[in-house]
Amino acid sequence: MLTPMQIRLARTALGLGVRELAAAAGISPSTVQRFESGIGGMQTRTLDGLQKVLEESGIIFIYADDTAGPGIRLRK
């Protein structure tokens, strides 16, 4: 599952504002803000939609393992 930090990093790496990401994913900006700030959770379907938008925009999500935490990369 993606973390709030990964969403925030991905959005910032792409130069997207909260409103732009929310519009692209078809959700409210406040939903993105709450999740990124750690105040609120997000339904799996909504998070999947955000992930799809970000991946289609060039983000590769890196999941945590035994040696490192979660992160992102930009696709070439």
N, C-alpha and C positions, 0 to 999 in steps of 0.2 A: 504494500500500500504506500502511496506517495505521502510525503510529509509536507507540512505547511512551508517549511524552508525550501524544499525542492520546487514547489509552485512559485514561490516568491523569486527564487533565483532564476528559474526558467523565464518567467515574465519579464524580469529585469534584463536578462541576457538578450531577449528579443526586442527590447525597447518598447514593450507594451505597458500601457497603464491598466489599472484595475478595471476601469470602464470598458476599455477595448477588449480585454480578455473575457470579461463577463459577457459582452455582446456577442463575441465570436462563439462562446460556449452556450449561449441562450439562457444565462442565469443572471441573477441580480448582482450588481457590484458589491452590495453589502455582504452577500454570501461569500464572495472571494475575500473581502477584507476580514471578515470574522475568521475564516479558515486560516488565512495567512498569519493573522495575529495570534492564533492559538486559542481564541475565545470560544469558537464553535466548531463542531464537527461538520462533516459533509456526507451526504448519502453516497453510497458506492456508485450509483448510476451517474450522479453529478460529477464526482471525482473522475470517473472514467471519461466523461465528456471533456473535462478540462485536459486530461492527459492526451486525449486524441487531438484536440486543437493544438496543443503545444508540440506534440510529436510531428504533426503535419507541418508545423512551422519551422521544424529543424532541431528540436530538442531530443536528446537521448537521455533517458533517465537511468541513473546508476543506483542500484540497490545496495544496501549495507550487507557486508559479509563479515567474516571473522577478523579481517585486517583493516577495514575502513568503513566509515559511515556512508550514508546516502549522499547523492549529489546529482549533477547534470553534466552533459557535454553538448556541444554544438555539432551538428552533422556538417560534414564538408560540403 
